[in-house]
Amino acid sequence: MLSSLRSGLSSRQPLWRALPWSLGLFTVYLGLVLLLQWRNGAFTGEFGAYSDEAAHFVAGVMVQDYLREGLSRSPQQFAEEFYSRYPKVAVGYWPPAFYILQALWYWIFSPSRSSAMWLMACATALLAWLIASTLRNEFGLRAAVLAGALVVCWPVVQSVSASVMIEMPQAVVTTLALYLHGSYLEQPSNRRALAFGVTVALASLFKPLGGILLLMHVATVVIARAAKLLRAPHFWLPFIVVLCMAGPWYVWTFRTLQQSPVDLPWFSSRIHAELANALLRQLASLSPSVFVLLLFGMALSWSRWTYLGRGRGIWISAAALLLVFWLLELVVPASRSARHSTFVTAAIAWYVTAGLRDLAQSRIFQAVHPRVGRTAIVLIVSLIAAAYLQRPVDTGPRGFQEVAAFLSSQCQSSGWHPIVLVSSDEFGEGALVCQFLLSREACPWTVVRASKLLTKSDWMGINYELRYRDPEQIRDQLARLPIQWVVLDEREGRRYPHEILLRGAIQRDPATWRLIATGARRTARGRVAGRLLIFARTSPPATAQPLVLDLTDRIGKQLRVNP
């Protein structure tokens, strides 16, 4: 695979052939990522930066537990049993590659917030190194190193690398796929098509977004006017590889993926608003100056990606990926988060670097002095980096770790099986599940989420419906369940109806539920943004009924919680 990558680039010696340079540059990028993680408070984060972050971490730990157990039973049975105790698992909705990667990492370094951040730091540094490796061949070492550093400083990259998210490892695989696709375009062969297909399948097993690399594969034929490739059998080989490697997973999880809505704005009157929103999202994630440089680089590099020639393959692939990705943003609502722009990080970096180089060599600067252009570019890059580093990114709310630590100390002296009901938004409930999971050696927790016990909805949170209509119904239900503690998040801002009803049920039954502690919910910058209330049951229920999670609207069955 790497031989295909090398043959598709310049005849100059690639950076990875110079091992000391490669290791040194990777170490520099790794140090920069770790420094930014420390500045952003990533190592003290509590898995609440994104609504999916906690689910990704819990799923990684679950896969590690399954591998450590020796694959002794069916993976579905193990996952259901694990979910009944730590109900924030993403396997099934998201493909398994990221969780297998985490499981192998945690097998070596053990699961913790710090080890997860080191994994994300290594993935980010590897992405920057890959980008610098390719840019060096055409723009020189200095420009390549600066481009990689600027990628690390990009706020979206900072945010994703400071949390446990799929996007950064997938961006690494996507960048490698772009390299291999450029190699294929310049010298089409079965071997290069196979190598590209394997990386596309791997990217698709990180996240469904990887599948658009096949759309890029087709789009390059149109952009480069290379229709003759359609008649070659090797052109269709990547589709067969992806179908064989990733297809079985998506067939198995088809029911879950059906819950992801797809909107087609061109069938409605909102097309102009959608186009404007897509543009604004790109401006917000890149900054206006970088977005202008990206368009400038693509415009002045028109010849690079409008006809096929030696050294132009990766430029054609990058242009096709950007165009397909922007089109996808108009179609799929789930792709409209700024963090998904990391999928095309390499393509953006290539064309921004080209735009800077073309600007430096423009007649405006060359008419004065050649060094004026280089000085202007250094100034522009410095201003962009300063803007990117102006303020830390948000790494999610805090305060949940203290709650788990306090209840762990209570658990050891209670004599009951530790079942705790947590009530918060999607960020807080996930963060609490993660903290109880990390403290399971001190206490074998069973966590129940109020959003699952008291409401109905699908995986996307759509079709939200209350199971109970008033506090009295919830109070009567809690009286029959073997729940020992309740954690309520009284945060600033809007709260869900079931949270308000649960708070009312607890208040109406002071003889059963006693407030034993109050903590502070804080922002990543330390500002108090609400209270975390901990209630303890004063006595066991007279006749406790089994605790059952009704997940028929999600997986088509009910799960019985076996503490």
C-alpha positions in Angstrom: 0.0 0.0 0.0 2.7 2.5 0.9 4.6 1.6 -2.3 1.5 2.7 -4.2 1.5 5.9 -2.1 5.1 6.6 -2.9 4.8 6.0 -6.6 2.0 8.4 -6.9 3.9 11.4 -5.6 6.9 13.4 -6.7 10.1 11.7 -7.6 11.8 13.6 -4.7 12.5 11.5 -1.6 9.3 11.3 0.5 9.5 12.4 4.1 8.7 8.9 5.5 11.9 7.6 3.8 13.9 9.9 6.1 13.0 8.1 9.3 14.8 10.6 11.7 12.9 13.5 10.1 9.7 11.7 10.3 10.0 10.7 13.9 11.2 14.2 14.8 8.3 16.0 13.0 5.7 13.6 14.4 7.1 14.3 17.9 6.9 18.0 17.4 3.3 17.8 16.3 2.5 15.4 19.2 4.0 17.9 21.6 2.0 20.8 20.1 -1.3 18.7 20.3 -0.6 17.8 23.9 0.1 21.4 24.8 -3.2 22.5 23.2 -5.0 19.7 25.0 -3.6 20.9 28.3 -4.5 24.5 27.5 -8.1 23.5 26.6 -8.5 21.4 29.8 -8.9 18.1 27.9 -7.2 16.0 30.6 -9.7 17.2 33.2 -12.7 16.9 30.9 -15.6 14.6 31.8 -16.7 13.3 28.4 -19.3 16.0 27.8 -17.9 18.1 25.0 -20.2 16.4 22.5 -23.3 14.5 23.0 -21.6 11.4 21.4 -18.4 11.6 23.3 -19.5 9.5 26.3 -21.0 6.9 24.1 -17.8 6.5 22.2 -15.7 6.1 25.3 -18.1 3.6 27.0 -18.3 1.6 23.7 -14.5 1.4 23.6 -14.3 0.1 27.2 -17.1 -2.4 26.4 -15.2 -3.8 23.4 -12.1 -4.0 25.6 -14.0 -6.0 28.2 -15.4 -8.3 25.6 -11.9 -9.0 24.1 -10.5 -9.5 27.6 -13.2 -12.0 28.4 -12.0 -14.0 25.5 -15.0 -13.8 23.2 -16.8 -16.4 25.3 -20.3 -15.5 24.3 -22.3 -13.7 21.6 -21.3 -10.1 21.1 -24.9 -9.0 21.1 -25.7 -10.7 24.4 -22.6 -9.1 26.0 -23.4 -5.7 24.6 -27.0 -5.8 25.9 -25.8 -6.9 29.3 -23.2 -4.2 29.4 -25.7 -1.6 28.2 -28.1 -2.5 31.0 -25.5 -1.4 33.5 -23.9 1.5 31.6 -26.5 2.7 29.2 -24.5 4.9 26.8 -23.1 2.6 24.1 -22.7 3.7 20.5 -21.8 0.3 18.9 -24.6 -0.6 16.5 -25.4 3.0 15.6 -21.8 3.7 14.7 -19.5 1.1 13.0 -16.9 -0.8 15.2 -13.5 0.4 13.9 -13.0 3.2 16.4 -14.1 1.0 19.3 -11.7 -1.8 18.3 -8.9 0.8 18.1 -9.8 2.1 21.6 -10.0 -1.4 23.0 -6.5 -2.3 21.8 -5.2 1.0 23.2 -6.9 0.5 26.6 -5.6 -3.0 26.7 -2.1 -1.6 26.7 -2.6 1.6 28.7 -5.9 0.9 30.6 -9.1 3.0 30.2 -8.9 6.5 31.6 -9.4 10.1 30.5 -5.6 10.6 30.2 -5.1 7.5 28.0 -8.0 8.4 25.8 -6.5 11.9 25.3 -3.1 10.4 24.4 -4.8 8.3 21.7 -6.5 11.3 20.2 -3.2 13.3 20.4 -1.4 10.6 18.5 -4.1 10.5 15.8 -4.0 14.3 15.4 -0.2 14.3 15.2 -0.3 11.5 12.6 -2.8 13.5 10.5 -0.6 16.6 10.6 2.4 14.5 9.7 0.6 12.9 6.7 -0.4 16.3 5.4 3.1 17.7 5.8 4.6 14.6 4.0 2.6 15.3 0.8 3.0 19.0 0.8 6.7 18.8 1.2 7.1 17.3 -2.3 5.7 20.3 -4.0 6.0 23.2 -1.6 9.2 22.4 0.4 9.8 21.4 3.9 9.2 24.7 5.6 5.8 25.3 4.0 4.8 21.7 4.7 5.7 21.9 8.4 3.9 25.2 8.9 0.8 23.8 7.1 0.8 20.8 9.5 1.1 23.0 12.5 -1.7 25.3 11.3 -3.9 22.2 10.9 -3.2 21.3 14.6 -4.2 24.8 15.6 -7.5 24.8 13.6 -10.2 25.3 16.3 -12.3 22.4 15.0 -9.2 20.1 15.2 -8.5 21.4 18.6 -12.0 20.7 19.8 -12.1 17.1 18.3 -8.6 16.2 19.5 -9.6 17.3 23.0 -12.5 14.8 23.2 -13.1 11.1 22.4 -14.5 11.4 19.0 -14.4 9.3 15.8 -13.5 12.2 13.4 -9.8 12.4 14.0 -8.9 8.8 13.4 -11.2 8.7 10.5 -9.5 11.9 9.1 -6.2 10.0 9.2 -7.6 7.1 7.1 -9.3 9.5 4.8 -6.1 11.4 4.1 -4.3 8.1 3.3 -7.2 7.2 1.0 -6.8 10.5 -0.8 -3.0 9.8 -1.3 -3.8 6.4 -2.7 -6.5 7.7 -5.0 -4.2 10.3 -6.4 -1.7 7.5 -7.1 -4.4 5.5 -8.8 -5.5 8.4 -11.1 -2.0 8.9 -12.3 -1.2 5.2 -12.9 -4.4 3.2 -12.8 -3.9 -0.5 -11.8 -5.5 -3.3 -9.9 -3.1 -2.9 -7.1 -3.7 0.8 -6.6 -7.5 0.4 -6.9 -7.4 -2.4 -4.3 -5.3 -0.3 -1.9 -7.7 2.6 -2.3 -10.7 0.3 -1.8 -9.3 -1.1 1.5 -8.8 2.4 2.9 -12.3 3.5 1.9 -13.8 0.4 3.6 -11.8 1.2 6.7 -13.0 4.8 6.7 -16.5 3.5 6.3 -16.0 1.2 9.3 -15.2 4.3 11.4 -18.2 6.3 10.3 -20.7 6.1 7.3 -19.3 9.4 6.1 -16.4 7.4 4.7 -18.6 6.1 2.0 -18.5 9.5 0.2 -15.0 8.6 -0.9 -16.7 6.3 -3.5 -18.7 9.3 -4.7 -15.4 11.2 -4.9 -14.0 8.3 -7.0 -16.8 8.8 -9.5 -16.7 12.6 -9.4 -13.0 12.6 -10.4 -14.0 11.0 -13.7 -16.2 14.0 -14.4 -13.8 16.6 -13.1 -10.7 15.2 -14.9 -12.7 14.3 -18.1 -11.4 10.7 -17.8 -14.4 8.8 -19.0 -12.2 6.0 -20.3 -11.6 4.9 -16.7 -15.3 3.8 -16.5 -14.5 1.1 -19.0 -11.6 -0.3 -16.9 -12.5 -3.2 -14.6 -10.1 -1.9 -11.9 -12.2 1.3 -11.6 -15.0 -0.7 -10.1 -12.8 -2.7 -7.8 -13.0 -0.3 -4.8 -16.8 -0.7 -4.8 -16.4 -4.5 -4.6 -13.9 -4.2 -1.8 -16.1 -1.8 0.2 -19.1 -4.1 -0.3 -17.2 -7.1 1.0 -15.5 -5.4 3.9 -18.0 -2.9 5.2 -21.3 -4.1 3.6 -22.0 -6.9 6.1 -21.9 -4.4 9.0 -24.3 -2.0 7.4 -26.7 -4.8 6.4 -26.7 -6.0 10.0 -27.4 -2.5 11.5 -29.7 -1.3 8.7 -32.7 -0.9 11.1 -30.7 1.4 13.4 -29.4 3.5 10.5 -33.0 4.0 9.3 -33.5 6.3 12.2 -31.1 8.9 10.7 -33.3 11.3 8.8 -32.2 12.6 5.3 -33.6 15.9 4.1 -33.6 16.8 0.5 -33.7 20.6 0.4 -33.9 21.0 -3.3 -37.4 19.5 -3.2 -38.5 22.4 -1.0 -38.5 26.1 -1.0 -35.6 26.2 1.5 -32.8 25.6 -1.0 -31.5 29.2 -0.9 -31.5 29.1 2.9 -29.7 25.7 2.9 -27.0 27.0 0.6 -26.5 30.1 2.7 -26.3 28.0 5.9 -23.7 25.7 4.3 -21.6 28.6 3.4 -21.9 30.1 6.9 -20.9 26.8 8.5 -17.7 26.7 6.4 -16.9 30.3 7.3 -17.5 29.6 11.0 -15.3 26.4 11.0 -12.4 27.7 8.9 -12.6 31.5 9.6 -13.3 33.8 6.7 -9.6 34.4 5.8 -8.8 30.7 5.5 -12.1 30.1 3.5 -11.1 32.8 1.1 -7.6 31.3 0.7 -9.2 27.9 0.1 -11.4 29.3 -2.7 -8.4 31.3 -4.0 -6.2 28.2 -4.1 -8.8 26.2 -5.9 -9.5 29.0 -8.4 -5.8 29.6 -9.2 -5.1 25.9 -9.2 -7.8 25.2 -11.8 -5.3 23.5 -14.1 -4.3 21.2 -11.2 -7.7 19.6 -10.9 -9.4 20.0 -14.3 -7.1 17.7 -16.4 -5.1 14.6 -15.5 -1.3 14.6 -15.6 1.7 13.6 -13.5 1.6 15.0 -10.0 -2.0 16.1 -10.4 -3.8 13.1 -9.0 -4.1 14.2 -5.4 -5.3 17.6 -6.5 -8.1 16.1 -8.5 -9.0 13.8 -5.7 -9.0 16.7 -3.1 -11.2 18.9 -5.3 -13.7 16.1 -5.9 -13.8 15.3 -2.2 -14.5 19.0 -1.3 -17.3 19.3 -3.8 -18.9 16.0 -2.8 -18.6 16.9 0.9 -20.2 20.3 0.4 -23.0 18.7 -1.6 -23.6 16.2 1.3 -24.0 19.1 3.7 -27.0 20.2 1.8 -28.6 16.7 1.9 -27.9 15.1 5.3 -28.7 17.1 8.4 -26.4 14.9 10.5 -23.4 16.1 8.5 -24.0 19.8 9.3 -21.8 19.9 12.4 -18.6 21.8 12.2 -16.6 18.9 13.5 -17.4 16.9 10.3 -15.2 19.3 8.4 -12.2 17.4 9.8 -13.1 14.7 7.2 -11.7 17.0 4.5 -8.9 18.4 6.5 -6.2 17.3 4.1 -8.0 18.6 1.0 -8.5 22.0 2.8 -4.8 22.1 3.9 -3.6 21.3 0.4 -5.6 24.0 -1.4 -5.0 26.7 1.3 -1.2 26.1 1.0 -1.5 26.3 -2.8 -3.5 29.6 -2.3 -0.8 31.0 -0.1 2.0 30.0 -2.5 0.1 31.5 -5.5 -0.5 34.7 -3.6 3.2 35.0 -2.7 4.1 34.5 -6.4 1.5 36.9 -7.7 2.6 39.9 -9.7 1.5 42.3 -6.9 4.3 41.1 -4.7 6.8 40.0 -7.4 6.8 43.5 -8.9 8.2 44.9 -5.6 10.6 42.2 -4.5 10.4 38.3 -4.3 10.9 38.4 -0.6 7.9 40.7 0.0 5.6 37.9 -1.0 7.2 35.4 1.4 7.1 38.0 4.2 3.4 38.7 3.5 2.6 34.9 3.7 4.4 34.6 7.0 2.4 37.5 8.3 -0.9 36.0 7.1 -0.1 32.6 8.6 0.9 34.2 11.9 -2.4 36.2 12.0 -4.5 33.1 11.3 -2.6 31.1 13.9 -3.1 33.9 16.4 -6.8 34.0 15.7 -7.1 30.2 16.1 -5.3 30.3 19.4 -7.1 33.4 20.7 -9.3 31.4 23.2 -9.5 27.8 24.4 -12.2 25.5 22.9 -15.0 24.2 25.1 -14.4 20.7 26.5 -17.7 20.3 28.2 -19.3 20.7 31.7 -17.6 19.6 34.9 -18.7 18.4 38.4 -19.8 14.8 37.6 -16.6 13.2 38.7 -17.1 14.6 42.2 -20.6 13.1 42.2 -19.3 9.6 41.3 -16.5 9.8 43.9 -18.9 10.8 46.6 -21.4 8.0 45.8 -18.6 5.5 45.6 -17.7 6.3 49.2 -21.4 5.9 50.2 -21.7 2.7 48.2 -19.1 0.9 50.3 -21.0 1.4 53.6 -24.6 1.1 52.3 -24.9 -2.7 52.0 -27.3 -2.3 49.0 -26.6 -3.1 45.4 -25.6 0.3 43.9 -28.3 1.3 41.4 -28.3 5.1 40.7 -30.8 7.0 38.6 -29.2 10.0 36.8 -31.2 12.8 35.3 -29.6 15.5 33.0 -29.3 16.4 29.4 -27.6 14.2 26.8 -24.2 15.7 27.8 -24.7 15.3 31.6 -26.1 11.8 31.6 -23.3 10.5 29.4 -20.7 12.2 31.5 -22.2 10.6 34.7 -22.3 7.1 33.0 -18.6 7.5 32.2 -17.6 8.6 35.7 -19.5 5.6 37.3 -17.9 3.3 34.7 -14.4 4.5 35.6 -15.2 4.0 39.3 -16.6 0.5 38.9 -13.6 -1.1 40.7 -14.6 0.7 43.8 -18.3 -0.1 43.4 -20.1 -2.3 40.8 -22.5 0.3 39.6 -25.7 -0.1 37.7 -26.7 3.3 36.1 -30.2 4.1 35.0 -30.8 7.1 32.7 -34.0 9.1 33.4 -34.2 9.9 29.6 -34.5 6.1 28.9 -36.7 5.2 31.9 -39.2 8.0 31.7 -39.4 8.8 28.0 -39.6 7.2 24.5 -37.5 8.3 21.6 -35.2 6.9 18.9 -31.4 7.0 18.9 -31.4 10.5 17.4 -33.7 11.8 20.2 -36.5 12.3 17.7 -40.2 11.5 18.5 -39.7 12.4 22.1 -42.6 11.2 24.2 -43.3 11.0 27.9 -44.1 7.7 29.5 -45.6 9.4 32.6 -47.7 12.5 32.6 -47.5 13.7 36.2 -45.1 13.5 39.2 -47.4 11.2 41.1 -47.1 8.5 38.4 -43.3 8.8 38.6 -43.3 8.7 42.4 -45.4 5.5 42.4 -43.1 3.9 39.8 -39.9 4.9 41.8 -41.5 3.4 44.9 -41.5 0.0 43.3 -38.0 0.1 41.7 -34.8 -0.9 43.5 -33.1 2.4 42.9 -30.9 3.6 45.8 -29.7 7.0 44.7 -31.0 9.8 42.3 -28.8 12.5 40.8 -30.6 15.6 39.5 -28.9 18.1 37.3 -30.4 21.6 37.9 -28.5 23.4 35.3 -28.9 26.8 33.7 -31.2 27.0 30.7 -33.9 24.7 29.4 -34.7 21.4 31.0 -36.7 18.5 29.5 -40.2 17.9 30.7 -39.3 14.5 32.2 -36.6 16.2 34.3 -39.2 18.6 35.7 -41.6 15.8 36.5 -38.9 13.7 38.2 -37.9 16.7 40.4 -41.5 17.1 41.4 -41.8 13.4 42.2 -38.8 13.5 44.5 -40.1 16.7 46.2 -43.5 15.0 46.8 -42.0 12.1 48.7 -39.5 13.5 51.3 -40.1 10.4 53.5 -38.5 8.2 50.9 -35.9 10.5 49.3 -33.5 12.5 51.4 -31.1 15.1 50.0 -27.6 14.0 51.1 -25.3 16.2 49.0 -25.2 19.2 46.6 -22.5 19.7 44.0 -21.7 22.4 41.5 -22.1 21.9 37.7 -19.3 24.0 36.2 -18.3 25.0 32.7 -14.9 24.1 31.3 -13.6 27.6 32.4 -14.8 27.0 36.0 -18.0 29.1 36.0 -20.8 27.6 38.2 -23.7 26.8 35.8 -26.1 24.9 38.0 -26.4 22.4 40.9 -26.1 18.6 41.0 -28.4 17.3 43.7 -27.9 13.8 45.2 -30.8 12.1 46.9 -30.6 8.8 48.8 -33.4 6.4 49.5 -34.2 6.1 53.2 -35.4 2.5 53.1 -35.6 -0.3 50.6 -38.9 -0.7 48.6 -41.4 -3.1 50.4 -41.9 -5.2 47.2 -39.2 -4.3 44.6 -40.2 -5.2 41.0 -37.5 -6.0 38.4 -36.0 -3.0 36.7 -36.7 -3.3 32.9 -35.6 -0.9 30.2 -38.2 -0.7 27.4 -36.1 -0.3 24.3 -38.6 -1.7 21.8 -38.6 1.7 19.9 -34.8 1.4 19.6 -33.7 -2.3 19.3 -37.1 -4.0 19.3 -36.9 -5.6 22.8 -36.9 -4.9 26.5 -33.7 -5.3 28.6 -33.9 -6.6 32.1 -31.4 -5.0 34.4 -29.5 -7.7 36.4 -27.4 -5.9 39.1 
